[in-house]
Amino acid sequence: MTSIALVVLTATAFATEAEADADAGARVYGSARGSLAVPAGYPGLATGLSAEVGAQFKGGQSLGLRFAMVPNPPAVLGKNTPEFAMGPAVVWTYHIRASSQLDISPTVGLGAVFGASPVDQTNQVLPYLQGGLGLRYRVPMSTGGEFYIMPEAGLVPAILAPMVGVSVGILGAPPAKVPAA
């Protein structure tokens, strides 16, 4: 999964290199996220905590790598469902500017979380697929970057679960423009 994420990040960097040079490059971001899903047909709630790093490119697209932790995941594997799962996910977001500080942000996350079966300690892998729509509110900081909070609502299709989440993070300052030679 990490190699796939690396290939996607590299391909995106090369694909947008000409645009990045014209617009002084991509902005790095980091965030923390909490989410809650209500799985259909399973008892309890699916909660998730994650940390994410990535880059936002010219035109509003961003690509990141999320490290997700799911304490007590829904029992999709029956008694073999791990009591705690964690793993990586690649996250793509498209930020559409609605006002000077507000973006409408469709988001898709794809990856896997894993943990040990409580029955026989064998490795279990659970899919991580989430789609949502967020509203990112950005507040300028004195460093040139922006602090943001992004509530999100969406769906976790693997467990037919409506999902809500909140991300808080920092979007770095745009790189300084390099004078033409």
Residue pairs with C-beta under 8 A, 6 or more apart in sequence:
1 87
1 88
1 90
1 111
1 112
2 88
4 90
5 65
5 88
5 90
8 63
8 90
9 55
9 63
9 65
12 57
12 63
13 20
13 26
13 55
16 26
16 57
16 58
19 57
19 58
19 59
20 26
20 57
20 58
22 58
23 58
24 174
24 175
24 176
24 177
24 178
25 174
25 175
26 55
26 56
26 57
26 58
26 175
27 55
27 56
27 145
27 171
27 172
27 173
27 174
27 175
28 53
28 54
28 55
28 56
28 171
28 172
29 52
29 53
29 54
29 55
29 56
29 62
29 64
29 169
29 170
29 171
29 172
30 51
30 52
30 53
30 169
30 170
31 51
31 52
31 148
31 150
31 167
31 168
31 169
31 170
32 49
32 50
32 51
32 52
32 167
32 168
32 169
33 48
33 49
33 50
33 51
33 52
33 66
33 165
33 166
33 167
33 168
34 47
34 48
34 49
34 50
34 165
34 166
35 47
35 48
35 49
35 50
35 130
35 152
35 163
35 164
35 165
35 166
36 45
36 46
36 47
36 48
36 163
36 164
36 165
37 45
37 46
37 47
37 48
37 156
37 159
37 161
37 162
37 163
37 164
38 45
38 46
38 161
38 162
39 45
39 46
39 74
39 156
39 159
39 160
39 161
40 159
40 160
40 161
41 160
42 74
42 75
42 76
42 159
43 74
43 75
44 72
44 74
46 70
46 73
46 74
46 156
46 159
46 161
47 70
47 71
47 72
48 68
48 69
48 70
48 165
49 68
49 69
49 71
50 66
50 67
50 68
50 69
50 89
51 66
51 67
52 64
52 65
52 66
52 67
52 91
52 167
52 169
53 64
53 65
54 62
54 63
54 64
54 65
54 91
55 62
55 63
55 64
56 62
56 95
56 171
57 63
60 94
60 95
60 96
60 97
60 103
61 92
61 93
61 94
61 95
62 91
62 92
62 93
62 94
62 95
63 90
63 91
63 92
64 90
64 91
64 93
65 88
65 89
65 90
65 91
66 88
66 89
66 90
66 91
66 109
66 111
67 86
67 87
67 88
68 86
68 87
68 88
68 89
68 111
68 113
68 128
69 84
69 85
69 86
69 113
70 84
70 85
70 86
70 113
70 126
71 83
71 84
72 83
72 84
73 81
73 82
73 85
73 113
73 115
73 126
74 81
74 159
74 161
75 81
76 126
76 158
76 159
77 117
77 124
77 126
79 117
79 118
79 119
80 117
80 118
80 119
80 120
80 122
80 124
81 117
81 118
81 124
81 126
82 114
82 115
82 116
82 117
82 118
82 124
82 126
83 115
83 118
84 115
85 113
85 114
85 115
85 124
85 126
86 113
86 114
86 115
87 111
87 112
87 113
87 114
87 125
87 128
88 111
88 112
89 109
89 110
89 111
89 112
89 128
89 130
90 109
90 110
90 111
91 107
91 108
91 109
91 110
92 107
92 108
92 109
93 105
93 106
93 107
93 108
93 134
94 105
94 106
95 103
95 104
95 105
95 136
96 103
96 104
96 105
96 106
97 103
98 104
101 137
101 138
101 139
102 135
102 136
102 137
102 138
103 135
103 136
103 138
104 133
104 134
104 135
105 133
105 134
105 135
105 136
105 150
105 152
106 131
106 132
106 133
106 134
107 130
107 131
107 132
107 133
107 134
107 152
107 154
108 130
108 131
109 128
109 129
109 130
109 131
110 128
110 129
111 128
112 125
112 126
112 127
112 128
113 125
113 126
113 128
114 123
114 124
114 125
114 126
115 123
115 124
115 126
116 122
116 123
116 124
117 123
117 124
126 158
127 158
129 156
129 157
129 158
130 154
130 155
130 156
130 163
131 154
131 155
131 157
132 152
132 153
132 154
132 155
132 163
132 165
133 152
133 153
133 154
134 150
134 151
134 152
134 153
134 165
134 167
135 150
135 151
135 152
136 148
136 149
136 150
137 148
137 149
137 150
138 146
138 147
138 148
138 171
139 146
139 147
139 148
140 146
141 147
141 170
143 173
144 173
144 174
145 170
145 171
145 172
145 173
146 170
146 171
147 168
147 169
147 170
148 167
148 168
148 169
148 170
148 171
149 166
149 167
149 168
150 166
150 167
150 168
150 169
151 164
151 165
151 166
152 163
152 164
152 165
152 166
152 167
153 162
153 163
153 164
153 165
154 162
154 163
154 164
154 165
155 161
155 162
155 163
156 163
